[in-house]
Amino acid sequence: MATFYATGKRKAAIAKVWMTPGNGEMLINGKTLDQWLGGHETLKMKVRLPLELTKQLDSMNIKATTLGGGYAAQADALKHGITKALVEFEPTFRAILKPEGLLTRDSRVVERKKPGKKKARRSPQFSKR
């Protein structure tokens, strides 16, 4: 049985995804998707999106580990990793996933703090006296 590996990234979060043909089980950090994301239904939908678009939701087992960032960034990283693993599994899926923007790594990261500023762009409050 073949295993397909991919790494997904978003902000400071990284998801390592191993995908094998199976019955649709999803284990993230040793937990099921429902245990891992709790009541965040929109994030669960985001994670499942690439599998639903390619109609592989019930035919792929996914084992993943996530680290760094928060749960929302980890969910986006997981979505990116699943998408890349699906394209490795079946290159024809690229035509389905690319127009949806799922193969593009979201490159937005936190802007660095500049000297003389309180944050990246926030200036100290002006004092007349």
Contacts in CASP RR format, 6 or more apart in sequence:
PFRMAT RR
TARGET T0000
AUTHOR 0000-0000-0000
METHOD contacts of the structure
MODEL  1
MATFYATGKRKAAIAKVWMTPGNGEMLINGKTLDQWLGGHETLKMKVRLP
LELTKQLDSMNIKATTLGGGYAAQADALKHGITKALVEFEPTFRAILKPE
GLLTRDSRVVERKKPGKKKARRSPQFSKR
1 20 0 8 1.000
1 21 0 8 1.000
2 20 0 8 1.000
2 21 0 8 1.000
2 89 0 8 1.000
3 18 0 8 1.000
3 19 0 8 1.000
3 20 0 8 1.000
4 18 0 8 1.000
4 19 0 8 1.000
4 20 0 8 1.000
4 85 0 8 1.000
4 86 0 8 1.000
4 88 0 8 1.000
4 89 0 8 1.000
5 16 0 8 1.000
5 17 0 8 1.000
5 18 0 8 1.000
5 19 0 8 1.000
5 85 0 8 1.000
5 88 0 8 1.000
6 17 0 8 1.000
6 19 0 8 1.000
6 81 0 8 1.000
6 82 0 8 1.000
6 83 0 8 1.000
6 84 0 8 1.000
6 85 0 8 1.000
6 88 0 8 1.000
7 14 0 8 1.000
7 15 0 8 1.000
7 16 0 8 1.000
7 17 0 8 1.000
7 81 0 8 1.000
7 84 0 8 1.000
8 14 0 8 1.000
8 15 0 8 1.000
8 16 0 8 1.000
8 17 0 8 1.000
8 77 0 8 1.000
8 78 0 8 1.000
8 80 0 8 1.000
8 81 0 8 1.000
8 84 0 8 1.000
8 105 0 8 1.000
9 15 0 8 1.000
9 77 0 8 1.000
9 80 0 8 1.000
9 105 0 8 1.000
10 73 0 8 1.000
10 74 0 8 1.000
10 76 0 8 1.000
10 77 0 8 1.000
10 80 0 8 1.000
10 105 0 8 1.000
10 106 0 8 1.000
11 69 0 8 1.000
11 73 0 8 1.000
11 76 0 8 1.000
11 106 0 8 1.000
11 108 0 8 1.000
11 109 0 8 1.000
11 110 0 8 1.000
12 68 0 8 1.000
12 69 0 8 1.000
12 73 0 8 1.000
12 109 0 8 1.000
13 66 0 8 1.000
13 67 0 8 1.000
13 68 0 8 1.000
13 69 0 8 1.000
13 70 0 8 1.000
13 73 0 8 1.000
13 74 0 8 1.000
13 76 0 8 1.000
13 77 0 8 1.000
14 66 0 8 1.000
14 67 0 8 1.000
14 68 0 8 1.000
14 77 0 8 1.000
15 64 0 8 1.000
15 65 0 8 1.000
15 66 0 8 1.000
15 74 0 8 1.000
15 77 0 8 1.000
15 78 0 8 1.000
15 80 0 8 1.000
15 81 0 8 1.000
16 64 0 8 1.000
16 65 0 8 1.000
16 66 0 8 1.000
17 62 0 8 1.000
17 63 0 8 1.000
17 64 0 8 1.000
17 78 0 8 1.000
17 81 0 8 1.000
17 82 0 8 1.000
17 84 0 8 1.000
17 85 0 8 1.000
18 62 0 8 1.000
18 63 0 8 1.000
18 64 0 8 1.000
18 85 0 8 1.000
19 60 0 8 1.000
19 61 0 8 1.000
19 62 0 8 1.000
19 63 0 8 1.000
19 82 0 8 1.000
19 85 0 8 1.000
19 86 0 8 1.000
19 89 0 8 1.000
20 60 0 8 1.000
20 61 0 8 1.000
20 63 0 8 1.000
21 59 0 8 1.000
21 60 0 8 1.000
21 61 0 8 1.000
22 59 0 8 1.000
22 60 0 8 1.000
22 61 0 8 1.000
23 58 0 8 1.000
23 59 0 8 1.000
23 61 0 8 1.000
24 57 0 8 1.000
24 58 0 8 1.000
24 59 0 8 1.000
24 60 0 8 1.000
24 61 0 8 1.000
24 62 0 8 1.000
25 32 0 8 1.000
25 61 0 8 1.000
25 62 0 8 1.000
26 32 0 8 1.000
26 33 0 8 1.000
26 47 0 8 1.000
26 61 0 8 1.000
26 62 0 8 1.000
26 64 0 8 1.000
27 62 0 8 1.000
27 63 0 8 1.000
27 64 0 8 1.000
28 36 0 8 1.000
28 62 0 8 1.000
28 64 0 8 1.000
28 65 0 8 1.000
28 66 0 8 1.000
28 78 0 8 1.000
29 36 0 8 1.000
29 64 0 8 1.000
29 65 0 8 1.000
29 66 0 8 1.000
30 36 0 8 1.000
33 44 0 8 1.000
33 47 0 8 1.000
33 48 0 8 1.000
34 44 0 8 1.000
37 43 0 8 1.000
37 44 0 8 1.000
37 47 0 8 1.000
37 71 0 8 1.000
37 75 0 8 1.000
40 71 0 8 1.000
40 72 0 8 1.000
40 75 0 8 1.000
43 71 0 8 1.000
43 72 0 8 1.000
43 75 0 8 1.000
44 75 0 8 1.000
46 75 0 8 1.000
46 76 0 8 1.000
46 79 0 8 1.000
47 75 0 8 1.000
47 78 0 8 1.000
47 79 0 8 1.000
47 82 0 8 1.000
48 57 0 8 1.000
49 79 0 8 1.000
49 100 0 8 1.000
49 102 0 8 1.000
50 79 0 8 1.000
50 82 0 8 1.000
50 83 0 8 1.000
50 86 0 8 1.000
50 97 0 8 1.000
50 102 0 8 1.000
51 57 0 8 1.000
51 60 0 8 1.000
51 82 0 8 1.000
51 86 0 8 1.000
53 96 0 8 1.000
53 97 0 8 1.000
53 100 0 8 1.000
53 102 0 8 1.000
54 86 0 8 1.000
54 90 0 8 1.000
54 93 0 8 1.000
54 96 0 8 1.000
54 97 0 8 1.000
56 86 0 8 1.000
60 86 0 8 1.000
60 89 0 8 1.000
62 82 0 8 1.000
62 85 0 8 1.000
64 78 0 8 1.000
64 81 0 8 1.000
64 82 0 8 1.000
66 74 0 8 1.000
66 77 0 8 1.000
66 78 0 8 1.000
67 74 0 8 1.000
68 74 0 8 1.000
76 106 0 8 1.000
79 102 0 8 1.000
80 102 0 8 1.000
80 105 0 8 1.000
80 106 0 8 1.000
83 97 0 8 1.000
83 102 0 8 1.000
83 103 0 8 1.000
84 103 0 8 1.000
86 93 0 8 1.000
86 97 0 8 1.000
87 93 0 8 1.000
87 94 0 8 1.000
87 97 0 8 1.000
87 103 0 8 1.000
94 103 0 8 1.000
97 103 0 8 1.000
110 120 0 8 1.000
111 120 0 8 1.000
111 121 0 8 1.000
112 120 0 8 1.000
113 119 0 8 1.000
113 120 0 8 1.000
114 120 0 8 1.000
114 121 0 8 1.000
116 123 0 8 1.000
116 124 0 8 1.000
117 123 0 8 1.000
117 124 0 8 1.000
118 124 0 8 1.000
END
